[in-house]
Amino acid sequence: MGGPVRIPSAARLRVAAICLTVFVGSSSMAHAQDVVVTTNGDRLVGEIQRVEKDVLTLSTDYSDSDFKLEWSKVASIQSTRQFLVETFDGRRLSGSLLLVPNGKAVALIAGTTVQLADVSAVQPFERTFWTRWDAALDFGYSMTRTNDARQLSLGTNLSYRDADYVDVLFANVFSSSQENAPETQRWDLANDFRRLLGDHWYANTTQDFLNSEEQGIDLRATIGGGGGRYLTRTSSQYLAVGAGIAWTNENYTDPGLPGKDSAEAYLGTEFMTEKLKVTDLITRFNYYPSLTISNRYRLVYRFDLDFNLPGDWYLRFGLFDNYDSQPAGEFSKNDYGWSNAFGFKF
């Protein structure tokens, strides 16, 4: 019986090299790469993070920072991963990004041929639940020495989006004080959850909570549900109208005033655009006619204009107005104000 077989050193090196090549090859196969070709012929390989605001973000192994390409400079895009693709005419497609033979600036998604110029947004499906959220937080403070007027505002909003659902939560706190005048405070918290039905319709539920010393409201809670339609819709701009039924319960800061319940209808509209390059705009308006209290109605309006700064920072100018045709006791019908704030989006 012979002894152990000895492999020459050169042969051992060749075997190790072959094993390493097989290992690296299999690892590359396990981690498939996306391919982006630019209009000047450059071929970039990496991982597509997103397409939004006419910019494609690509992560690569050979750069510490992500590549950002103007969408108009992309000639073709290819990936075996799953994506949610939105077009400017409101279509939502999901699937891999396949090349169309002899096609220029065209992709095949879920069996549908799409011109790249018609694509408004691309998001990878494999993102975890938490990474599907976008958030913003801002803070504002101002002081006028003449009359010792001070104003403080805090605001935040969270938004979640996937193929079938959109959920938006926003909150604001506002405090104002002035010499020889009572201090006023208000806060509001609202949530709008939407189940998308096709490209344009949706069903939704809403929850709104308000505290306003100006109107003597300790807590107003409004819970409702209904539906609506996007008249125009892309990831960077939309106009929506909706309607539904809500129930409102109110308790007041004056303990002598009894609480109030009211069934209401509501009509609303919302507009958002991020196409202004330097600024983002969102505005919401809701009309609540009471179904159980004669001649009572409420109006709620919000306007936010964000000036984008380098990175993810922004300056916000905001307006709000809350009108009640039949306020409690002798309190004001109108509660309105404005704020300037500095914030960060993440």
N, C-alpha and C positions, 0 to 999 in steps of 0.2 A: 504494500500500500504506500503510495507516494506521499511526500510532505506537502505543505501548503503551497499553492501556486503564487509566485511573486510577479507582480505587474511592474514593468519598468516605470521609472519616474516620469518619463515623457508621456507614456501611455496614460498614467494616472492623471496627469494634467489635462490630457485631451478628454478623458471621461468626465472630469470635474467641469470643464468648459461646456461640454454637451449638456450635462445636468443643469448647469446654471442657465444656459440658453433656453432649455425646456421650461425651467421654473419661471424665468422672466416672461417668456412667451405666454405661458398659461396665466400668469398674473395679469398681463395686458389684456388677454381675452376676457378674463373675469371682470376687468374694469374697462369696459368699452368707452372709447373716446368719441366726442362729437367733432364734426368737421365743418368749419366755416371758411368759405372762399370769398375773398373780397373782389370788388370790381376791377382792381388793378392786378389780379392774379395771385395775390398772396394766399397761402393755404395755412390756416390756423387750426391746431388740434388741441382740444381741451374739454372743458365741461361748461355747457351753456347754463348760466345762472338765471337769466331772465332777459326779456325784451320789453322795455317800457319807455315811454317818452321818446320814442324814435331812437333808442340807444340799445345795442346788444352788449350784455356783460358776459365775458368769457373768462373762466378760471383755468389756468394752465399750471403744469408741473414745473415749467422752466421760468416762472416769474413769481415773485412774492406778492405782487399786486395784480388785480384783475385787469384784463383788457376791456376797454370800452370803445365800441365801434358805432359810428353813425349807421343807422339801419339802411339808409339809402346807399351806403357803400358796400352792402352785402350782396354778392352775386348768387350764392347758393348756401344752403344749410342742410346738414344731414346728421341724424342721430337715431339710434335704435331704442333710446329711452322714451318714456311716455311723457307727453306734454299736454297742457291745456292751451289752446290757441284761440285768440279772439280776433275778429276782423272788424273793420270800420263799419260794416253794414250790420253788425250785431250778431253774427254767427259765432257759435262756440263749438270748437272741434277738439277732440282728444285722440291722441295716438302718437305713433312715431313720426319723425320728420324724414320723408323719403325723397330722393332725387327723381325728377321727371326726366327721362331720356331726352337729350337735346333741348332741354328746357332752360331758359335763362331767367333767373330771379323768380323761379316757380318751385313750389314744394307740394308733395302729396301727403295729405293728412287724413286719416280715416277714410281713404278711398276718394277724397275730394281734392281736386287740383286748386291750389290757392296761389295767387300772385303775391310775392313778398311785399309789394307796395300796398296790398290790401290788409296786411297784418298789423294790428294795433298792439298786441301783447302776446308774449309767450311765457308760460310758467311751467317748470318741471313738476310732474305729478308726485314724484317720490319724496317731495319735501315732507318733513314731519308735521304733525298737527300744529306745533308751536311756531314753526317757521312760516306758516300761512297767515300769521297775524302781522299787521303793520300798526305802528303806534307813534304817537306824538305827545310831547309834554311841553307846556309853555308857562312862563311866569312873567307877570308885569307889575310894575310899581311906579307911581308918579306922585309928586308933591309940589304944591304951589305955596310959596312962602307968604304971599299977600294975605290970603284968608286961611292959611294953615290947612288947605285941602289936601287930603291924602287918598290914594286909590290903590287897591291891591287886587290883582286877578290871578287865578290859577286855572289852567285848562288842560284837559287830556282827551284823547280819543283813540279808540282801538277799532280796527276793522279786520274781518276775517273773510276770505274768499276761496272757494273751490269750485268744482264744476257745477254744483247744484245749489249752493247756499252762499248768501252774503249776510254778514252780521256786523252791525256797527254800534258801538257803545261810546258815548261821549259825556263828559262831565265838566262843569264850570263852577267856580266859586268867585264871588265878586263882593268886595267890601269897600265902602266909601265913607269918609268922615270929613267934617268941615267945622270950622270955628263957629260957635253960636247956632249949630244945627245938629239934629240928632244923627247918630251914626246909622247907616243902613247896610244891611247884608242880604245876600241872596245866594242860593246855590240851586243847580239843577242837574239832574242825572237822567239820561234817556238811552233807550235801546231800540233798535229796529232790526228785526230778524226776517230775512226774506228767503223763500223757497222759489228758485227760478223755475219757470214753466216755459220751456222753449227758449227762443232767442229774445223775446220782448216782454212777456207777461211774468208776473210773480204774485205769490200769496205771502202775506206778512202778518206779524204780530208786533205791537208797539207797547212800550212801557215808558211812562214819563213821570218824574217826581220833581216837585218844585217847592222851595222855601223862599218866601219873599216878605221881608219886613215892610216894604213899601206898600204892599197890598194886604198886609195883615195875615198872610198865609203861613201857618206853621208847617203844614204839609199838604200838598195837593198830589194825589196819586191818580194817574190816568192809565187804564189798561184797555187795549183795543186790538182789533184784528180786521183785516180786509184784504185788498189786493190792489194791483196797479199795473201800469205799462210803461216801459221805457220807450219814449218817442224817438230818441236817438241814444245810442249806447256804444261806447268803446271803453277800453281801460283808462283812457286819458280824458274822456269827456262823456257826460250823459245828461239827459233831461228826462225826468220821470214824473208821472202824475199818479195819484192813488186816492182811494176812498175806503171807508169802512165804518164800523160801529165801535164806540168806546164807552166805558163806564168810569166816572170820576167821583172820587171821595175827597172832601176838603175838611181840614181842621184849621182853626184860626188861632192867632197869638192872643187874642182877647178871649179869656175863659168865659165871658158872658155871652159870646156868640155861639149858637149851636152849630155843629157840623152839618155838612150839606152833601147829599148824593145827587148825581145827575147822569142820566143816559144821554149820550151825544152821538151825532154823526160826525164824521170828519172828512175833509177834503184837503189834499195837500199836494205840493209840488216841490221838487228838489232839482237843483242844477249844480253840476260840478264840472270844472275844466282845469286841466293842467297843460293846456296848449299855449299859454301865454308866455312860455319860456322862462321869464324871470319871476312870474307870480303864479300862484294856484288860487282858485276861487271856488268857494262852495256857499250856496245860499239855500235856505229851507223856509217854506211858508206853510202853515197849517191853519185851517178854519174849522172851528168846532161849534156848530149850532146845537143848542140843547133840544132834546126831544121831550124832556119832562118839565122844564122850567120855561114858562112863557117869555118870549122876546129876549132870551139870554143867548149870547154867543161869545166866543173867545177867539182871539187871533194870536198866533205865536210865530215870531219871525227871527231868523238868525242869518247873519252875513259875516263871513270870514274871508279875508284876503291875506294870503301868505306871500311875503317877499323872500325868495330863495337866496340863501347865502352859501358860500363855499362849504363843501362837505354836506352834512345833513341838517345844518342850522337854518333857522328862518326867523323873520320878524312878522308878527301877525297884527293886523288891524281888524277889530271885530265890533259888530253892532248887534244888539238884541232888543227885542220889544215884546212885551207880554200884555195884551189888552183884554179886559173883562168888562162887558157892557153892564154887568150887575155885580160890582165888588161887594165884599162883606162890609157891613156897617158904613162908616164914613171914610173908608180907605180909598186910595187912589185907583182910578180905572186903569191907568197906564203904569207899567214898570219897564223903563227902558234905560239903556246906557251904552257906553262904548269902552273899549280897552285897547291898549297897545301892549304887546307881549313879545318876549324873546324865547324861542323854543328849539327843540331838537327832535328829529324824526328818526325812528329806528325800527 
